[in-house]
């Protein structure tokens, strides 16, 4: 006999009587089991069990098997929606802003998810224009590659533990308010413990998990691009102390932050060598990588009085770090 765990009731026999556990209790046991282990048994899995008895009659040994009992594991519908990490290449292109949401399947069966209509709150002037799936999985919005999800459309099915990023694209953004994207499970919604007979993977029953089958996750609305610099210094003297004495080397670090959304063009960062110091040759770095002092093909330059680093076009949000050294005369 084959049972689906999260529906109606669970039956068993004790001392010749048949007993039933109500749906709520069966579901409670299912959730307790899922919470106790990180690797849940896949939905639709049939768990079988056969007992065996061995005994002797006179000088003869006897072994007998019981009947086999089967139970089919139901599917837990659960997922999360969080803000996706910023794209290294920027969050928009051609005046279009793309804000990422990461959908993660927390259940034990394959499940697709339906993004709803995005909206803004708190006075944001961002105007949503649609929802796009991160089709190539690189975490960045790529027009012509990433495919739109039409209203009522769904993501590809996600295996347990699998994630997908979807982008809300649009224009504008004044740095205030929030962007909201509701997401629902394709199988259904309801209070925690709601059973959906036959709705799970492989024809198993489904039960709604902690998410309720719907998540409405706000993220900060986009804001205009703003660039800023923060400079810090550290000192190392010839005797390994931090005293700023003659011969000590000062390491300067310049961190350029590009916040908000958009593209900054022809970016260059320059710094003069302070009076009373001398530049330490070949000490210039960009994002931890050495760049040359000469006016050659890389980004850096020491011109005798200061350093300059060309970053070109920089897509926000991102951060770049420059460092160089001088010696106190």
C-alpha positions as CSV (number, residue, x, y, z in Angstrom):
1,X,0.0,0.0,0.0
2,X,1.3,3.5,-0.9
3,X,0.7,6.5,1.3
4,X,1.4,10.2,0.7
5,X,2.6,11.7,4.0
6,X,1.2,15.2,4.0
7,X,-2.5,14.6,3.2
8,X,-5.6,13.5,5.3
9,X,-4.2,11.1,7.7
10,X,-1.4,8.5,8.4
11,X,-2.5,5.0,9.4
12,X,-0.8,2.2,11.3
13,X,-1.7,-0.9,13.3
14,X,-1.0,-1.6,17.0
15,X,-2.2,-4.8,18.8
16,X,-4.7,-5.6,16.1
17,X,-6.2,-2.1,15.9
18,X,-5.9,0.5,13.2
19,X,-4.9,3.9,14.3
20,X,-4.8,7.2,12.4
21,X,-2.8,10.4,12.9
22,X,-4.7,13.5,11.8
23,X,-3.3,15.6,8.9
24,X,-2.1,18.4,11.2
25,X,-0.1,15.9,13.3
26,X,1.4,14.2,10.2
27,X,2.4,17.5,8.8
28,X,3.9,18.5,12.1
29,X,6.0,15.4,12.1
30,X,7.0,16.1,8.5
31,X,8.2,19.7,9.4
32,X,10.0,18.4,12.5
33,X,11.8,15.9,10.4
34,X,12.7,18.5,7.8
35,X,14.0,20.9,10.4
36,X,16.2,18.2,11.9
37,X,18.2,17.6,8.8
38,X,19.7,19.9,6.1
39,X,19.4,17.3,3.4
40,X,15.7,16.5,3.0
41,X,14.6,13.3,1.3
42,X,13.5,14.2,-2.3
43,X,9.8,14.6,-2.8
44,X,8.2,11.5,-4.5
45,X,10.7,9.1,-3.0
46,X,9.1,5.8,-2.0
47,X,10.4,4.5,1.3
48,X,10.0,0.8,1.7
49,X,10.4,-1.5,4.7
50,X,10.3,-5.3,5.2
51,X,10.8,-7.1,8.5
52,X,12.2,-10.6,8.9
53,X,11.8,-13.3,11.5
54,X,14.2,-16.1,12.1
55,X,13.5,-19.1,14.3
56,X,14.1,-22.8,14.7
57,X,11.6,-25.7,14.8
58,X,13.4,-28.7,16.2
59,X,16.6,-28.9,14.2
60,X,15.4,-26.9,11.3
61,X,16.0,-23.2,10.8
62,X,13.1,-21.1,9.4
63,X,13.3,-17.5,8.0
64,X,10.3,-15.6,6.9
65,X,9.7,-12.0,5.6
66,X,6.8,-9.8,6.4
67,X,4.8,-8.0,3.8
68,X,6.4,-4.8,2.4
69,X,5.1,-1.4,3.5
70,X,5.6,1.7,1.4
71,X,5.2,5.4,2.0
72,X,5.8,8.1,-0.5
73,X,7.5,11.4,0.7
74,X,5.4,14.5,0.1
75,X,6.8,17.8,-1.3
76,X,7.3,20.8,1.0
77,X,6.7,24.1,-0.8
78,X,9.1,26.6,0.7
79,X,11.4,29.3,-0.7
80,X,13.1,32.6,0.0
81,X,13.5,35.9,-1.9
82,X,16.5,38.1,-1.2
83,X,18.3,41.0,-2.8
84,X,20.8,39.7,-5.3
85,X,24.4,40.8,-5.0
86,X,25.5,43.7,-7.2
87,X,26.7,42.8,-10.7
88,X,30.4,43.4,-11.1
89,X,29.6,45.0,-14.5
90,X,27.0,47.4,-13.1
91,X,23.3,47.3,-12.6
92,X,22.0,48.7,-15.9
93,X,22.8,49.6,-19.5
94,X,21.6,52.2,-21.9
95,X,19.6,54.1,-19.3
96,X,17.8,51.0,-18.2
97,X,18.2,50.1,-14.5
98,X,18.2,46.4,-13.4
99,X,17.6,45.4,-9.8
100,X,18.2,41.7,-9.0
101,X,16.2,39.4,-6.7
102,X,17.5,36.0,-5.8
103,X,14.8,33.2,-5.5
104,X,16.0,30.1,-3.7
105,X,14.0,26.8,-3.5
106,X,14.1,25.7,0.1
107,X,11.8,22.7,-0.4
108,X,12.5,19.1,-1.2
109,X,11.1,19.0,-4.7
110,X,11.5,20.7,-8.1
111,X,9.4,23.9,-8.2
112,X,8.8,26.9,-10.5
113,X,8.0,30.4,-9.2
114,X,5.8,33.2,-10.5
115,X,7.1,36.8,-10.1
116,X,4.2,39.2,-9.7
117,X,3.9,42.9,-10.6
118,X,6.8,45.0,-9.2
119,X,5.9,48.2,-7.4
120,X,7.6,51.0,-5.5
121,X,6.9,52.6,-2.2
122,X,8.2,55.6,-0.1
123,X,8.3,58.2,-2.8
124,X,10.7,56.5,-5.3
125,X,10.4,57.7,-8.8
126,X,11.7,54.4,-10.3
127,X,9.3,53.2,-13.0
128,X,9.3,49.3,-13.3
129,X,9.1,48.1,-16.9
130,X,9.2,44.3,-16.6
131,X,10.8,41.2,-15.0
132,X,13.7,39.4,-16.7
133,X,15.3,36.1,-15.8
134,X,19.0,35.8,-15.5
135,X,19.1,33.3,-18.3
136,X,22.9,32.8,-18.5
137,X,23.3,32.8,-14.7
138,X,26.1,35.4,-14.5
139,X,24.3,37.7,-12.1
140,X,24.2,40.6,-14.5
141,X,21.4,41.9,-16.8
142,X,22.4,41.2,-20.4
143,X,19.9,42.6,-22.9
144,X,19.1,40.2,-25.7
145,X,20.4,37.2,-23.7
146,X,18.3,37.3,-20.5
147,X,14.7,36.4,-21.3
148,X,11.6,38.3,-20.2
149,X,9.1,36.7,-17.8
150,X,5.7,37.9,-19.0
151,X,2.9,38.7,-16.6
152,X,1.8,35.4,-15.1
153,X,4.9,33.6,-16.4
154,X,7.2,31.5,-14.3
155,X,10.9,30.7,-13.7
156,X,12.3,27.5,-14.9
157,X,11.8,24.7,-12.3
158,X,14.4,24.9,-9.6
159,X,15.8,21.8,-7.9
160,X,16.0,21.7,-4.1
161,X,18.5,24.3,-2.9
162,X,18.8,25.9,-6.4
163,X,18.6,29.6,-7.0
164,X,17.8,31.9,-9.8
165,X,18.1,35.7,-10.1
166,X,15.3,37.7,-11.7
167,X,15.7,41.4,-12.6
168,X,13.2,44.1,-12.3
169,X,14.1,46.6,-15.1
170,X,13.0,50.1,-15.4
171,X,14.1,53.8,-15.4
172,X,14.6,56.5,-12.9
173,X,15.5,56.2,-9.2
174,X,15.9,59.0,-6.7
175,X,17.5,57.1,-3.9
176,X,14.5,56.9,-1.7
177,X,11.8,54.3,-1.0
178,X,11.7,50.6,-1.8
179,X,11.1,48.3,-4.7
180,X,8.8,45.3,-4.0
181,X,8.5,42.1,-6.0
182,X,5.9,39.5,-4.9
183,X,6.8,35.9,-5.8
184,X,4.5,32.9,-5.5
185,X,5.0,29.2,-5.8
186,X,3.5,27.6,-9.0
187,X,2.0,24.7,-6.9
188,X,0.0,27.0,-4.6
189,X,-0.2,29.2,-1.6
190,X,-1.8,29.0,1.8
191,X,-1.1,28.8,5.5
192,X,1.8,26.8,6.8
193,X,0.7,23.1,6.7
194,X,-1.9,23.5,4.0
195,X,-2.0,20.2,2.0
196,X,-2.4,20.0,-1.8
197,X,-3.3,16.4,-2.7
198,X,-1.3,15.2,-5.8
199,X,0.3,18.6,-6.2
200,X,3.8,17.5,-5.4
201,X,6.7,16.1,-7.4
202,X,6.1,12.7,-9.0
203,X,2.4,12.8,-8.1
204,X,3.1,13.0,-4.4
205,X,1.1,15.4,-2.2
206,X,2.4,18.8,-1.4
207,X,2.3,20.8,1.8
208,X,2.9,24.6,2.2
209,X,5.9,25.5,4.2
210,X,7.0,28.5,6.3
211,X,6.9,30.9,3.3
212,X,3.2,30.3,2.8
213,X,3.9,29.9,-0.9
214,X,4.2,33.6,-1.4
215,X,7.1,36.0,-0.5
216,X,7.0,39.8,-0.9
217,X,10.5,41.1,-0.4
218,X,11.3,44.8,-0.6
219,X,14.8,46.0,-1.5
220,X,16.1,49.6,-1.6
221,X,14.9,51.4,-4.7
222,X,17.7,52.6,-7.1
223,X,19.4,55.9,-6.7
224,X,21.6,58.1,-9.0
225,X,25.3,57.4,-9.3
226,X,27.5,59.1,-6.8
227,X,31.3,58.7,-6.7
228,X,33.4,59.3,-3.6
229,X,37.0,58.9,-2.5
230,X,38.3,57.8,0.9
231,X,42.0,58.0,1.6
232,X,43.9,56.2,4.4
233,X,47.6,55.8,5.3
234,X,49.9,53.5,7.2
235,X,53.6,54.1,8.3
236,X,56.5,51.6,8.5
237,X,59.9,52.9,9.8
238,X,63.2,51.2,9.1
239,X,63.1,49.8,12.7
240,X,59.7,48.3,12.0
241,X,58.0,50.9,14.2
242,X,55.1,53.1,13.0
243,X,57.0,56.3,13.9
244,X,56.8,58.9,11.0
245,X,60.6,59.6,11.0
246,X,63.1,60.1,8.2
247,X,63.4,57.0,6.0
248,X,59.9,55.7,7.0
249,X,57.6,54.5,4.2
250,X,54.1,55.8,4.0
251,X,51.6,53.6,2.2
252,X,48.6,55.5,0.9
253,X,45.4,53.8,0.0
254,X,42.7,55.5,-2.1
255,X,39.3,53.8,-2.3
256,X,37.0,55.0,-5.0
257,X,33.3,54.0,-4.4
258,X,30.7,54.3,-7.1
259,X,27.3,54.0,-5.4
260,X,23.8,54.0,-7.0
261,X,23.0,53.0,-10.5
262,X,24.5,54.0,-13.8
263,X,27.8,54.4,-15.7
264,X,30.6,57.0,-14.9
265,X,32.6,57.7,-18.0
266,X,36.3,58.6,-18.4
267,X,37.1,58.1,-14.7
268,X,40.6,59.1,-13.6
269,X,42.0,59.4,-10.1
270,X,45.1,61.4,-9.3
271,X,47.2,62.2,-6.2
272,X,50.2,64.5,-5.8
273,X,53.4,63.3,-4.0
274,X,53.4,65.3,-0.6
275,X,56.2,67.8,0.0
276,X,59.0,66.3,2.2
277,X,58.6,62.8,0.7
278,X,59.9,60.9,-2.4
279,X,57.9,58.4,-4.4
280,X,58.8,54.8,-4.0
281,X,59.3,53.5,-7.6
282,X,57.0,50.7,-8.8
283,X,54.8,50.9,-5.7
284,X,51.6,51.7,-7.6
285,X,48.7,49.2,-7.6
286,X,45.1,49.0,-8.7
287,X,42.8,46.6,-6.9
288,X,45.9,44.8,-5.5
289,X,47.6,44.3,-8.9
290,X,50.8,46.2,-9.6
291,X,50.7,48.7,-12.5
292,X,53.8,50.4,-14.0
293,X,55.0,53.9,-13.5
294,X,55.5,54.5,-17.2
295,X,53.0,56.0,-19.6
296,X,52.4,52.6,-21.4
297,X,49.5,50.4,-22.0
298,X,48.3,49.9,-18.5
299,X,46.1,52.1,-16.3
300,X,48.9,53.8,-14.2
301,X,51.3,56.6,-14.4
302,X,53.9,58.4,-12.2
303,X,54.8,61.7,-13.9
304,X,57.5,62.9,-11.5
305,X,55.1,64.9,-9.2
306,X,52.2,62.6,-8.6
307,X,50.4,59.4,-9.7
308,X,47.4,59.0,-11.9
309,X,45.2,56.0,-12.6
310,X,42.7,55.8,-15.5
311,X,39.6,53.7,-14.8
312,X,37.7,54.5,-18.0
313,X,34.0,53.7,-17.9
314,X,32.9,52.4,-14.4
315,X,29.5,50.8,-13.9
316,X,28.0,51.3,-10.5
317,X,27.7,49.9,-7.9
318,X,31.4,49.0,-7.5
319,X,34.6,49.9,-5.6
320,X,38.2,50.3,-6.9
321,X,41.3,50.6,-4.6
322,X,44.6,52.3,-5.5
323,X,47.7,52.3,-3.4
324,X,51.2,53.7,-3.7
325,X,54.2,54.5,-1.4
326,X,56.4,57.5,-0.5
327,X,59.5,57.7,1.7
328,X,59.9,60.5,4.2
329,X,63.0,62.5,3.3
